[in-house]
Amino acid sequence: MAPDDLASAGRIRKARSFVEFAATLQSKLSESLDKENIDLLLADTGHHVQLIHNAAPSGSAGPLPPKLAKDVERHGRDLWNLCVRLKRERNRSAPMDKARLLLKARSLAFSMLELGRSAGRAKEDTGAEVAYLMSLSLTLGKHCVEDSDLESARLALQKTAELMERIKAAPLDASDPREQSERTKLDAEYLAMRTALSWKEDRLDVAEHMFGKIDAIRPTLDPRSAEIIADTLQHIGFDLASKGDYSMAVKWLKRAYDIINHQALDQLSSKGLELRLAICQGLVRGLLDIGSPECVQEANSLIEYIESEIGEKPLVLHWRLELLQKAPGEIFDIDAYSSILHRMVRSFDYSDASFYFLLHHIKSLREKNHRLARGLLDELLLQHIISSKNREWIGKTVVRRVWMNTVDETNSIEALADLKKLLDKVSDALSEPLGCDIAGAAHSVMWSKIDSILFDENYEAAEAWCLIALHGIFMSSGEANLGKFSRKRVICALRGNDTEKARQILHSMSENSKNHILTRYLAFKVSLIDWDHELGSESIRHLSRLSDSSQGRDMLYACIREAQQAGDKLCTLTALQAIIESWTTDQETPSNLTSILRCSIRLIHLIEEKGNEDEAGSHSVAYAEDLCHIFEKAAEQANQHPKDDVGNIVFTAPELHWFRKNAYNMGVAKCDTWELSHIIRIFKTCLAFSTCYPKDLPSSEATDIAMMALRCHFVIAAALVSLARKEDRVEEQLQFYLQVRHHMDKFYAILETDTDEIMDERTAADLNAKLSTLFVFDFEAATVLRDWDGLNEIVRKAKPCRDEVMYKAMGDCVLRSKAPGKALFSTMRLIINEIFELEEFDYEKLAKYIRCMFQAILGLDDTAALQLVDQAIQIAREGKEAGNQLPSSELEWLVATSFNHAIDYYARGEEEPCHRWALKAMHLAEYIDDGGLLRDTLQEKFAKLQFDGGPR
């Protein structure tokens, strides 16, 4: 194949690959893409853009088949339009990577469109054709520069330069002046874009060179081209100003001003006129930032020139204010400054820009003359802001006005009265209070000022400020904020020793504010001054409920100090009890912790005893709750091993002895009067103290602790069983029984490991009796919890107790339960065996157990019942050999029941089980002391039964 043919085939393959990729890219751009996919598409798209750029330099690309060229052009146009639409629809929350991909896709679209149109040779290379492509390339270059995709911008402008050469080579139609104008416009846009790209690349030398070319065509620029170039130069100037290079910023802004000012004003578009003013504003700002006398004078001249054109507009007044601010402080013309602001207030145009500008400059005026500033702000608020109904403006103005009062004449009652009148007018004009954010901002400003005034002991001014803060216009700030200022009023009243006023303020507060920690503390202080014990006790009660923080506990400590200083013992004791109730694990441990605890326990105990004498125990439950709670707090602190300031353990062994023994003695003493729940709690605290001892205790003390722990576990288990038996709610009952088993395990573990030195007969007998009882409780709990597999283990573990009553209780328990047949049989069999092994066991009792078990299991498990008959036969045989037979009446019942069971099987036609049960009954009948009469009778009856093989 000839080289030309090979090159042509290669171009065709590449063109088709561009079409395929463009089609794929279009489908993916409309989908939701993650960052990884976007990055891959960015790389692929950039690669294809470079391929087109390298493969088709101007004049080197051979023609493509017409159909393929049109296909390339069509896909390029479709991709371009898709990118335009997606950019328009793209929301601000979309990722920036997607925007970069759209821009890169747009570069590919232009390259394909240009390739298709040029390679297809379908159109003549006319000026209009090239102008169309150049317009697209300039648009692409503009977006690339704006998005800082400088690589794509360079490629776009390179293509623009090529197109520019082609358009200059195309013949000009002298009869159509619009064509020359269009070429001038494109040339201007191209130079503007080259200048902007140089600026983005931080190459101001190249930008200067490009501006030289712009300056050369300035006389031929039309208004539209002048606006495009001026806009670019303005952006360069503003960027330089933002970087602090004011001299260069002024230089470029002057260039922009000269270009746009060269055009007739009536020929500029509305955007052009706005651009001209923006350039002037930037130029004035830059000249003032330089600040030299020459620059200030130049800025003044420019302002006068603009003012002569547009009159005394707000913009001109803005510039004049900035010009005035550049004057040195000693020659600052405050009257002129105030006059300009006053004119701006009168001509307020209800725009955000004017509003915030006025706020800023009124604030600046306040630094020179606060009275003039407040007057202007009041006029702006009353004459314009309120009527605007713009709640944001109203709120910001009110906050600013309040702030101005806090920094100027803050202690003046007259100034505060004027502020209140102003707020009254604003409130009357509004239908509802200010928003909560605005009210909160105003309160924040006032709060700091009130604190400083209180520090100076100016209570009259502080009270006046509080009333301002509680004005109806700020009601939306919420109860919490309003309560804060009401409490400040109470403080002012207390400092003035006016408790009646303090009570009135407290009474007027909302319920939530009344119950706040600080409010209750202030109420407590009022009670001490008036010796109002009822109010004091009520305040302490609320503080104890609310003191779940370090602040709350600090308040209780403060109440103790206040009550001690006032000599009020009742309030002191009430606060002392409350401080103990308020302790939590994250609190710093007080150095006198154990002393406070001891004192409180004794105090409550004495109060309880006196209360029981005087009030017939009406508050016994409350006192029990208090004592349990304090013991629990003490145990909680002891388990954390707190240390004092010098690093010593607070709860020493003697302290632990005191708390442990007192908790135990308290529980023992109150067993008959307290509710079971309180008994359980007090003995649990005793157990908690037992775990806090160091490891190196003497053996005698360790034994004493272990013995007390055994008694505590026993009492708790017994109390829990009582609660469980009375509980109707199944879930609660099960929880009680689970705790019973836990305390049984603890008791058994201590008995096995920590009581080796307890050898006296009396103690051993007592522990054995307790253990027997606990085994019964454990057995009962296991049946309720349906732990059938654990029943046998309990029976085996109870063997050392050798207690017939214990086994009897277990047997009764399992017989009353709903145990499955196998579990019932195995457990009862084990119980009967254990009973049988005991000395002095009565065969009559044994026979009764067998009968009860047989009766319970017969309908549940046939195999187990048959095994029980076997066991009865074995016991009867052993008894007969030993001369101590089972009672005949019990044996006769078992024989008759077993034979009747066989007859039941016969009636159902089940031959084999009938044989088994009949033979067992006849075998057991041999051990009845009746000379074999019952056995023979049964044999005769069995022989008469008809089976498949005939009678037996």
TISEPA-795005 format. One line per 5 residues: their letters; for each residue x, y, z of C-alpha. Coordinates in steps of 0.1 Angstrom, whole numbers, always signed. Each point is the difference from the previous one (the first is absolute). Layout:
<rs>
a = X,Y,Z  ...
</rs>
This chain:
<rs>
mapdd = +0,+0,+0  +13,+35,-9  +12,+23,+29  -29,+24,-8  -25,-28,+3
lasag = +16,-11,+33  -2,+36,+14  -36,+3,-11  -10,-33,+16  +17,+12,+32
rirka = -19,+33,+0  -33,-19,-5  +7,-24,+29  +8,+29,+23  -30,+19,-11
rsfve = -22,-30,+7  +16,-4,+34  -8,+36,+8  -36,-6,-9  -3,-31,+21
faatl = +16,+17,+30  -22,+31,-3  -31,-23,-1  +12,-18,+31  +8,+32,+18
qskls = -34,+15,-8  -17,-30,+16  +22,+1,+31  -3,+38,+5  -38,-3,+6
esldk = +6,-26,+27  +9,+5,+37  +38,-5,+2  +22,-6,+30  +35,+16,+3
enidl = +18,-30,-13  -20,-2,-32  +3,+38,-5  +38,-2,+3  +1,-28,-25
lladt = -22,+18,-25  +21,+32,+5  +31,-18,-9  -16,-17,-30  -16,+32,-13
ghhvq = +33,+20,+4  +18,-28,-19  -25,+2,-30  +2,+38,+0  +38,-2,-3
lihna = -3,-27,-27  -23,+22,-22  +23,+30,+6  +31,-19,-10  -16,-19,-29
apsgs = -16,+30,-17  +22,+31,+0  -12,+27,-23  +3,-10,-36  +14,-35,+6
agplp = -31,-20,+4  -12,-17,-32  -37,-2,-9  -22,-26,+17  -28,-18,-17
pklak = -30,+24,-1  -22,-22,+22  +27,-5,+26  +9,+37,+0  -37,+9,+6
dverh = -1,-27,+27  +30,+15,+18  -15,+35,-3  -35,-12,+12  +15,-18,+31
grdlw = +21,+30,+8  -30,+23,-2  -22,-24,+21  +27,-2,+26  +5,+38,+1
nlcvr = -38,+6,+5  -2,-27,+27  +29,+16,+19  -17,+34,-3  -33,-14,+13
lkrer = +16,-20,+29  +20,+30,+11  -32,+21,+1  -18,-27,+20  +29,-9,+23
nrsap = -9,+10,+36  +25,+16,+23  +3,-31,+21  +13,-21,-29  +37,-10,+3
mdkar = +26,+23,-16  +15,-30,-17  -32,-3,-21  +4,+36,-11  +36,-7,-11
lllka = -12,-30,-20  -27,+21,-17  +26,+26,-10  +24,-27,-13  -29,-16,-19
rslaf = -8,+34,-15  +36,+3,-12  -4,-34,-17  -33,+10,-15  +15,+32,-16
smlel = +30,-20,-13  -24,-26,-17  -23,+27,-14  +30,+19,-15  +15,-32,-13
grsag = -32,-12,-16  -7,+34,-17  +36,+5,-13  +8,-37,-9  -33,-5,-18
raked = +6,+29,-24  -38,+2,-2  +1,+38,+6  +21,+27,-16  +26,+16,+22
tgaev = -19,+33,+1  +3,+28,+26  -34,-9,+15  +10,-37,+3  +33,+9,+18
aylms = -17,+27,+21  -25,-26,+12  +28,-24,+11  +20,+29,+15  -30,+10,+21
lsltl = -3,-35,+14  +37,-1,+8  -1,+33,+17  -30,-11,+21  +19,-32,+9
gkhcv = +31,+20,+9  -20,+23,+22  -14,-28,+20  +33,-17,+3  +17,+32,+13
edsdl = -29,+5,+25  +3,-35,+13  +38,+1,+0  +4,-28,-25  +30,+17,-15
esarl = +11,-29,-21  -33,-2,-18  +0,+38,-2  +33,+0,-18  -12,-26,-25
alqkt = -32,+19,-6  +19,+33,-6  +25,-17,-22  -28,-12,-22  -14,+35,+2
aelme = +33,+14,-13  -1,-24,-29  -36,+10,-8  +10,+36,+2  +26,-5,-27
rikaa = -26,-17,-22  -25,+28,+5  +25,+26,-9  +9,-20,-31  -37,-2,-10
pldas = -12,+28,-25  -19,+28,+17  -34,+11,-14  +4,+37,-3  -37,+5,-4
dpreq = -8,-15,+34  +14,+22,+28  -13,-25,+26  +25,-26,-11  +29,+24,+8
sertk = -16,+9,+33  -3,-37,+8  +36,-6,-8  +11,+29,+22  -22,-14,+28
ldaey = +16,-35,-3  +35,+15,-1  -8,+20,+32  -14,-30,+18  +30,-21,-10
lamrt = +24,+26,+13  -21,+3,+32  +1,-37,+5  +38,-1,-6  +4,+27,+25
alswk = -21,-18,+26  +19,-33,-6  +33,+18,+6  -14,+15,+32  -12,-35,+12
edrld = +35,-14,-8  +15,+29,+21  +18,+13,-30  -7,+37,+1  +28,+7,-25
vaehm = -19,-20,-27  -32,+18,+12  +17,+33,-6  +10,-11,-35  -36,-10,-8
fgkid = -13,+33,+14  +23,+18,-24  -18,-18,-29  -33,+10,+16  +11,+36,+2
airpt = +8,-1,-37  -35,-9,-10  -18,+23,+25  -12,+25,-26  -18,-27,-19
ldprs = -17,-16,+30  -38,+0,+1  -18,+3,+34  -5,-38,+3  +37,-8,-6
aeiia = +10,+28,+24  -22,-14,+27  +15,-35,-4  +36,+14,+2  -8,+23,+29
dtlqh = -17,-29,+19  +32,-20,-3  +23,+28,+10  -23,+7,+30  +3,-35,+12
igfdl = +38,+2,-2  -1,+33,+20  -23,-14,+27  +21,-32,+3  +32,+22,+5
askgd = -19,+21,+26  -10,-32,+19  +37,-9,+2  +9,+34,+14  +18,+13,-31
ysmav = -20,+32,-2  +23,+19,-24  -2,-27,-27  -38,-3,+7  -5,+37,-6
kwlkr = +21,-3,-32  -22,-27,-15  -32,+15,+12  +10,+33,-17  +5,-19,-32
aydii = -34,-15,+4  -15,+34,+7  +17,+16,-30  -13,-27,-24  -36,+1,+12
nhqal = +0,+38,+5  +11,+4,-36  -35,-12,-11  -31,+22,+0  -21,-6,+31
dqlss = -32,-3,-20  +17,-28,-21  +8,-22,+30  -23,-28,+11  -15,+0,+35
kglel = +27,-25,+10  +26,+23,-15  -13,+29,+21  +1,-22,+31  +35,-11,-9
rlaic = +12,+36,-4  -13,+9,+35  +16,-32,+14  +33,+10,-16  -3,+35,+15
qglvr = -8,-14,+34  +31,-23,-2  +21,+28,-12  -11,+23,+29  +5,-28,+24
glldi = +35,-7,-13  +10,+37,+0  -12,+3,+36  +19,-32,+10  +32,+15,-13
gspec = -8,+30,+21  +25,+25,-13  -12,+36,-3  +2,-2,-38  -21,-31,-1
vqean = -26,+14,+25  -3,+31,-22  -3,-21,-31  -28,-21,+17  -17,+32,+10
sliey = +1,+13,-36  -14,-33,-13  -28,+1,+25  -9,+36,-10  +0,-10,-37
iesei = -23,-30,+6  -22,+22,+22  -4,+25,-28  -13,-28,-22  -24,-19,+23
gekpl = -6,+24,+28  +0,-6,+38  -7,-37,-2  +6,-24,+29  +31,-13,-17
vlhwr = +15,+35,-2  -8,+6,+36  +17,-33,+9  +31,+12,-18  +0,+33,+18
lellq = -3,-18,+33  +30,-21,-8  +19,+31,-11  -9,+17,+33  +13,-29,+20
kapge = +34,+3,-16  +4,+34,+16  +23,+1,+31  -18,-1,+34  +9,+36,+9
ifdid = -16,+14,-31  -29,-25,-4  -31,+19,-10  -26,-17,+23  -28,+24,-11
ayssi = +5,-8,-37  +2,-37,+9  -32,+1,+20  -17,+22,-27  +7,-26,-27
lhrmv = -13,-28,+22  -31,+20,+7  -6,+5,-37  +5,-37,-6  -25,-8,+27
rsfdy = -26,+23,-15  +5,-14,-34  +3,-36,+11  -7,-23,-30  -10,-31,+20
sdasf = +28,-22,-14  +22,-23,+21  +31,+17,-12  -12,+34,+12  -12,-14,+33
yfllh = +32,-17,+9  +20,+30,-12  -19,+23,+23  +4,-23,+29  +37,-1,-5
hiksl = +4,+37,-3  -23,+9,+29  +22,-23,+21  +30,+19,-12  -17,+33,+8
reknh = -7,-13,+36  +37,-1,+6  +1,+38,-7  -34,+11,+14  -23,-26,+16
rlarg = -30,+23,+4  +0,+8,-38  +4,-37,-8  -29,-10,+23  -22,+28,-15
lldel = +7,-12,-36  -6,-36,+9  -33,+8,+17  -11,+20,-31  +10,-28,-23
llqhi = -19,-25,+22  -32,+20,+5  -3,+16,-35  +11,-29,-22  +9,-33,+15
isskn = -32,-6,+19  -21,+9,-30  +20,-24,-22  -13,-29,+20  +34,-17,-5
rewig = +3,-18,+33  +37,-7,-6  +7,+37,-4  -21,+9,+30  +17,-26,+22
ktvvr = +35,+11,-10  -8,+37,+5  -15,-7,+35  +30,-20,+10  +24,+27,-13
rvwmn = -20,+26,+19  +1,-20,+33  +37,-6,-5  +6,+38,-4  -17,+6,+33
tvdet = +22,-26,+17  +32,+18,-11  -12,+35,+4  -14,+14,+33  -8,-35,+12
nsiea = -8,+12,+35  -23,+29,-11  -36,-7,+11  -12,+27,-24  +17,-17,-30
ladlk = -15,-34,+11  -34,+17,+2  +4,+13,-36  +10,-35,-11  -31,-14,+16
klldk = -23,+26,-18  +17,-10,-33  -7,-37,+6  -36,+8,+9  -4,+17,-34
vsdal = +15,-29,-18  -21,-25,+19  -32,+20,-7  +8,-1,-37  +7,-38,-1
seplg = -27,-27,+3  +23,-23,+20  +33,+0,+18  +34,-1,-18  +14,-34,-10
cdiag = +17,-21,+25  +34,+4,-16  -3,+38,+1  -13,+0,+35  +28,-24,+11
aahsv = +26,+24,-16  -14,+30,+18  -1,-19,+33  +36,-11,-5  +10,+37,-4
mwski = -19,+10,+31  +11,-29,+22  +37,+10,+0  -9,+36,+7  -23,-9,+30
dsilf = +28,-21,+15  +24,+29,-2  -25,+24,+16  -7,-24,+28  +37,-3,+6
denye = +0,+38,+4  -30,-4,+25  -22,+23,-21  -32,-20,+8  -24,+27,-13
aaeaw = +16,-1,-35  +2,-38,+0  -37,-2,+9  -8,+24,-29  +21,-21,-25
clial = -18,-32,+12  -34,+16,-7  +13,+9,-35  +10,-36,-5  -34,-12,+11
hgifm = -18,+23,-24  -28,-16,-19  +19,+4,-33  +26,-26,+12  -25,-26,+13
ssgea = +9,-25,-27  +34,-6,+15  -16,-27,+22  -6,-7,+37  +37,-7,+7
nlgkf = +12,+34,-11  -29,+19,+16  +6,-20,+32  +37,+11,+0  -10,+37,+1
srkrv = -27,-5,+25  +26,-16,+23  +22,+31,-5  -30,+21,+12  -3,-23,+31
icalr = +38,+6,+7  -5,+37,-2  -29,-2,+24  +20,-21,+25  +29,+24,-2
gndte = -24,+27,+10  -14,-22,+27  -35,+2,-15  -13,-36,+4  -36,+10,-7
karqi = +11,+12,-35  +21,-32,-4  -31,-21,+8  -21,+18,-25  +26,-6,-27
lhsms = +2,-36,+9  -37,-4,+0  -3,+16,-35  +25,-24,-16  -12,-31,-20
enskn = +0,-34,+17  +30,-12,-19  +20,+32,+9  -11,-4,+36  +13,-35,+2
hiltr = +34,+9,-15  +30,-7,+22  +10,+36,+4  -35,+12,+6  -5,-25,+28
ylafk = +33,+11,+15  -12,+36,+0  -33,-11,+15  +20,-17,+27  +19,+32,+8
vslid = -34,+18,+2  -12,-26,+25  +30,+4,+22  -4,+38,+2  -37,-4,+8
wdhel = +4,-32,+22  -25,-17,-23  +8,-37,+6  -27,-12,-23  +14,+19,-29
gsesi = +35,-11,+9  -9,-37,+2  -19,+2,-33  +31,+16,-16  +23,-27,+13
rhlsr = -24,-28,-12  +1,+15,-35  +37,+5,+0  +6,-36,+10  -22,-12,-29
lsdss = +17,+23,-25  +36,-4,+12  +12,-24,-26  +30,+22,-8  +29,+15,+18
qgrdm = -18,+33,-1  -29,-15,+19  +22,-15,+27  +19,+33,+3  -34,+16,+7
lyaci = -7,-25,+28  +34,+8,+15  -8,+37,-2  -34,-6,+17  +18,-18,+29
reaqq = +23,+30,+4  -28,+25,-2  -21,-19,+25  +29,-4,+24  +8,+37,-2
agdkl = -37,+7,+6  -2,-24,+30  -28,-20,-15  +7,-36,+11  -31,-16,-17
ctlta = +10,+14,-34  +36,-10,+6  -10,-36,+7  -23,-1,-30  +27,+13,-23
lqaii = +25,-25,+15  -22,-29,-8  -6,+14,-35  +37,+3,-8  +5,-37,+7
eswtt = -29,-9,-22  +15,+21,-28  +34,-18,-2  +9,-17,-32  +30,-20,-11
dqetp = +15,+28,-20  +0,+25,+29  +32,+10,+17  +1,-17,+34  -2,+23,+30
snlts = +28,-4,+26  -26,-5,+28  -20,-25,-20  -3,-28,+27  -7,+25,+28
ilrcs = -29,+15,-20  -13,-34,-8  +2,-12,+36  -16,+32,+13  -29,-3,-25
irlih = -7,-36,+8  -1,+7,+37  -21,+31,-6  -26,-18,-21  -1,-30,+24
lieek = -7,+23,+29  -27,+19,-20  -16,-33,-9  -1,-12,+36  -15,+33,+12
gnede = -24,+0,-29  -12,-35,+8  -7,+10,+36  -17,+33,-9  -18,-9,-33
agshs = -7,-38,+3  +25,-7,-27  -18,+20,-27  +33,+9,-17  +18,-34,+6
vayae = +1,-8,-37  +16,+34,-8  +26,-4,+27  +8,-35,-12  +4,+13,-35
dlchi = +24,+27,+13  +21,-24,+20  +3,-25,-28  +8,+27,-24  +28,+14,+21
fekaa = +15,-34,+7  -1,-7,-37  +17,+33,-8  +27,-9,+26  +5,-34,-15
eqanq = +2,+15,-35  +27,+24,+12  +19,-28,+19  +1,-22,-31  +17,+28,-20
hpkdd = +28,+2,+26  +0,+38,+2  +31,+17,+14  +4,+32,+20  +22,+30,-9
vgniv = +32,-17,+11  -8,-33,-17  -12,-21,+29  -30,-23,-4  -31,+16,+14
ftape = -18,-32,+9  +26,-17,+23  -6,-35,+15  -15,+15,+33  -23,+22,-21
lhwfr = -11,-29,-21  -6,-20,+33  -22,+28,+13  -22,+3,-31  -2,-38,-6
knayn = -10,-8,+36  -24,+29,+2  -17,-10,-32  -3,-36,+12  -13,+11,+35
mgvak = -25,+24,-16  -13,-28,-22  -3,-24,+28  -18,+26,+22  -24,+10,-27
cdtwe = -9,-35,-13  -34,+2,+17  -9,+35,-9  +15,+8,-34  -13,-12,-33
lshii = +19,-29,-16  +13,+22,-28  +18,+22,+26  +13,-30,+18  +15,-14,-32
rifkt = +16,+34,-7  +16,+4,+34  +15,-35,+0  +13,+5,-35  +19,+31,+12
clafs = +15,-22,+27  +12,-24,-27  +13,+29,-21  +21,+12,+29  +14,-35,+5
tcypk = +16,+1,-35  +19,+32,+7  +25,-13,+25  +37,-3,-8  +15,-35,-6
dlpss = +23,+0,+30  -27,-1,+28  +7,-22,+30  -17,-34,-2  -23,+6,+29
eatdi = -14,+32,-17  -3,-18,-33  -19,-28,+17  -23,+25,+17  -7,+17,-34
ammal = -7,-33,-16  -25,-10,+27  -18,+32,-3  -1,-4,-38  -16,-35,+4
rchfv = -27,+14,+22  -7,+29,-24  -3,-24,-30  -24,-22,+20  -22,+29,+11
iaaal = -1,+15,-35  -8,-34,-16  -29,-6,+25  -14,+35,-6  +2,-4,-38
vslar = -18,-33,+3  -28,+17,+19  -3,+27,-26  +0,-25,-28  -28,-20,+15
kedrv = -22,+31,+4  +9,+15,-34  -28,-4,-27  +21,+14,-29  +18,-29,-15
eeqlq = +30,+19,-13  +6,+16,+35  -4,-34,+17  +26,-16,-23  +24,+28,+8
fylqv = -4,-5,+37  +7,-38,-3  +31,+7,-21  +13,+22,+28  -8,-28,+25
rhhmd = +22,-24,-20  +28,+26,-2  +0,+5,+38  -1,-38,+5  +31,-4,-22
kfyai = +18,+27,+19  -9,-15,+34  +12,-35,-12  +32,+14,-14  +9,+19,+32
letdt = -9,-31,+21  +23,-21,-21  +30,+23,+0  +0,+26,+28  -12,-18,+31
deimd = +27,-26,+7  +6,+14,+35  -37,-1,+10  +0,-33,+18  -21,+4,+31
ertaa = -30,-23,+1  -26,+27,+5  +11,+21,-30  +3,-30,-22  -36,-12,+9
dlnak = -13,+35,-7  +17,+2,-34  -12,-35,-9  -36,+10,+8  +3,+32,-21
lstlf = +16,-20,-28  -29,-25,+1  -25,+28,-3  +19,+17,-28  +1,-33,-19
vfdfe = -38,-2,+2  -2,+37,-12  +24,-8,-29  -20,-31,-9  -32,+20,+0
aatvl = +16,+27,-22  +12,-26,-24  -35,-15,-4  -15,+34,-6  +27,+9,-25
rdwdg = -4,-35,-16  +36,-9,+5  -9,-37,+0  +36,-11,-7  +12,+17,+31
lneiv = -24,-17,+25  +21,-31,+4  +31,+20,+5  -16,+19,+28  -11,-33,+17
rkakp = +35,-14,-3  +16,+32,+14  -24,-1,+30  +11,-35,+10  +24,+12,+28
crdev = -29,+17,+17  -17,-34,+8  -33,+18,+6  -32,-21,-6  -21,+31,+3
mykam = +20,+17,-28  -5,-30,-23  -37,-1,+9  -4,+36,-10  +19,-6,-32
gdcvl = -23,-30,-8  -31,+21,+7  +13,+27,-22  +8,-21,-30  -34,-19,+3
rskap = -18,+34,+0  +20,+12,-30  -7,-6,-37  +32,-20,-5  +2,-23,-30
gkalf = -4,-37,+7  +37,-9,-3  +11,+29,+22  -26,-7,+26  +9,-37,+1
stmrl = +38,+4,+1  -3,+28,+27  -25,-19,+22  +20,-32,-3  +31,+18,+11
iinei = -19,+16,+29  -14,-33,+11  +34,-16,-1  +15,+27,+21  -29,-3,+25
felee = +4,-38,+1  +37,+3,+9  -7,+22,+30  +0,-17,+34  -34,-5,+18
fdyek = -18,+1,-34  -35,-13,+2  -10,-26,-27  -36,+13,+3  +11,+35,-11
lakyi = +21,-15,-28  -30,-19,-13  -21,+32,+1  +26,+19,-21  +1,-29,-25
rcmfq = -38,+1,-3  +0,+38,-4  +27,-1,-26  -17,-28,-18  -33,+17,+0
ailgl = +16,+32,-14  +21,-16,-27  -23,-27,-13  -18,+22,-25  +32,+18,-10
ddtaa = +27,-26,-8  -10,-37,-2  +37,-11,-1  +9,+19,+31  -31,-12,+18
lqlvd = +10,-36,-8  +35,+6,+13  -16,+13,+32  -19,-33,+4  +33,-18,-4
qaiqi = +15,+22,+27  -30,-8,+23  +6,-38,-7  +36,+4,+9  -8,+19,+32
aregk = -27,-25,+10  +24,-29,-6  +28,+16,+21  -25,+8,+27  -13,-35,+1
eagnq = +35,-14,+3  +8,+25,+28  -33,-8,+18  -14,+35,-5  -26,-2,-27
lpsse = -18,+29,-18  -36,+5,+12  -24,-24,-17  -26,+27,-7  +26,+20,-20
lewlv = +11,-31,-19  -36,-10,-7  -6,+35,-15  +30,-2,-22  -8,-35,-11
atsfn = -37,+8,-8  +10,+33,-18  +26,-18,-21  -23,-29,-9  -28,+25,-9
haidy = +25,+18,-22  +7,-33,-18  -38,-5,-5  -1,+35,-16  +26,-11,-25
yarge = -20,-32,-6  -32,+20,-7  +20,+20,-26  +13,-31,-16  +36,+6,+9
eepch = +12,-35,+10  +37,+5,+8  -4,+29,+26  -30,-19,+15  +23,-30,+6
rwalk = +28,+21,+15  -23,+18,+25  -19,-31,+9  +32,-20,+7  +14,+29,+21
amhla = -33,+1,+20  +1,-37,+7  +37,+1,+9  -6,+28,+25  -30,-19,+15
eyidd = +24,-27,+11  +13,+23,+28  -35,+6,+15  -4,-19,+33  -33,-17,-10
ggllr = +13,-35,-8  +0,+7,-37  -37,+6,-2  +2,+32,-21  +27,-14,-23
dtlqe = -22,-31,-7  -30,+21,-7  +18,+21,-25  +14,-30,-17  -35,-15,-4
kfakl = -13,+33,-15  +30,+4,-23  -5,-36,-13  -35,+8,-10  +10,+28,-23
qfdgg = -3,-7,-37  +30,+8,-22  +8,-8,-36  +14,-34,+10  -29,-9,+22
pr = -6,+3,+38  +29,+3,+24
</rs>
